């Protein structure tokens, strides 16, 4: 199976207590099962989130069925995903250059280590 990688970034509110709560929601086995199911159902085969300070970096490996627009539509029509996203807004904030209400922004790849 051939995969493709997508990378995104988002900020957390710069509050150590909130950052620890956010990390607890994302600790192994802590994310709601409906959320992990929705991720897998969209064709995302692996996802990792990294944190430095209050800036996050997400890497997604997706299969050939993944489509970002379809994933957005699936999320918009899933009440549990909408509940999760509303809860996560307690912790997240837009990047300074994001449009209002825009969370995770796609990153531009600017370097690849060539063989």
C-alpha positions in Angstrom: 0.0 0.0 0.0 1.4 3.4 -1.0 1.0 6.2 1.5 1.3 10.0 1.3 2.3 12.3 4.1 0.6 15.5 5.3 2.0 17.8 7.9 0.1 20.4 9.9 0.7 22.9 12.7 -1.5 24.4 15.4 -0.9 26.4 18.6 -2.1 25.6 22.1 -2.9 28.4 24.5 0.3 29.3 26.3 -0.9 28.0 29.6 1.0 25.2 31.3 -2.1 23.7 33.0 -4.1 23.7 29.8 -1.2 22.2 27.9 -0.9 19.3 30.4 -4.7 18.7 30.1 -4.4 18.7 26.3 -1.5 16.2 26.5 -3.6 14.0 28.8 -6.5 13.9 26.3 -3.9 12.7 23.7 -2.0 10.2 25.8 -1.9 6.6 24.6 -5.4 5.1 24.9 -7.0 8.4 26.1 -8.4 9.8 22.8 -12.1 9.1 22.4 -12.6 5.9 20.4 -15.1 7.6 18.1 -12.3 10.1 17.2 -9.7 7.5 16.4 -12.3 5.6 14.4 -13.2 8.7 12.4 -9.5 9.2 11.7 -9.0 5.7 10.5 -12.2 5.7 8.5 -10.9 8.7 6.5 -7.9 6.7 5.2 -5.4 8.0 7.8 -3.1 5.0 8.6 -0.8 6.8 11.1 -0.9 10.1 12.9 1.7 11.6 15.3 1.5 15.0 17.1 4.7 16.7 18.5 4.8 19.7 20.8 7.4 22.3 21.5 6.4 25.1 23.9 2.8 25.7 22.8 3.3 24.9 19.1 2.2 21.5 17.7 3.3 19.7 14.6 1.1 16.8 13.2 2.3 14.2 10.7 -0.3 12.1 9.0 0.4 9.1 6.8 -2.6 8.5 4.6 -3.6 5.8 2.1 -5.0 6.3 -1.4 -8.6 6.7 -0.1 -7.8 9.9 1.9 -9.1 13.2 0.7 -8.8 16.3 2.9 -12.1 17.8 1.7 -13.9 14.5 2.3 -12.4 14.2 5.8 -13.7 17.8 6.5 -17.2 16.8 5.3 -17.1 13.6 7.4 -16.1 15.6 10.5 -18.7 18.2 10.0 -21.4 15.5 9.8 -20.1 13.5 12.9 -21.6 14.9 16.2 -19.0 13.2 18.3 -16.1 14.7 16.2 -17.8 18.1 16.6 -18.1 17.6 20.3 -14.4 16.7 20.5 -13.4 19.7 18.3 -15.4 22.1 20.5 -13.7 20.7 23.6 -10.2 21.0 22.0 -10.8 24.7 21.3 -10.5 25.1 25.1 -6.8 24.4 24.6 -6.1 25.4 21.0 -5.7 28.7 19.3 -5.1 29.8 15.7 -1.6 30.4 14.4 -1.0 34.1 14.1 -1.4 34.0 10.3 -4.5 31.7 10.3 -7.9 32.8 9.3 -10.5 33.1 12.1 -11.6 29.7 13.3 -8.8 27.9 11.3 -7.0 25.4 13.5 -4.5 23.0 11.8 -2.7 24.7 8.9 -0.9 22.6 6.2 2.8 23.0 6.2 4.8 23.7 3.0 7.6 21.2 2.5 10.8 23.1 1.7 13.5 20.5 2.0 14.0 16.8 1.3 17.2 14.9 1.9 18.1 13.4 -1.4 19.8 10.0 -1.8 
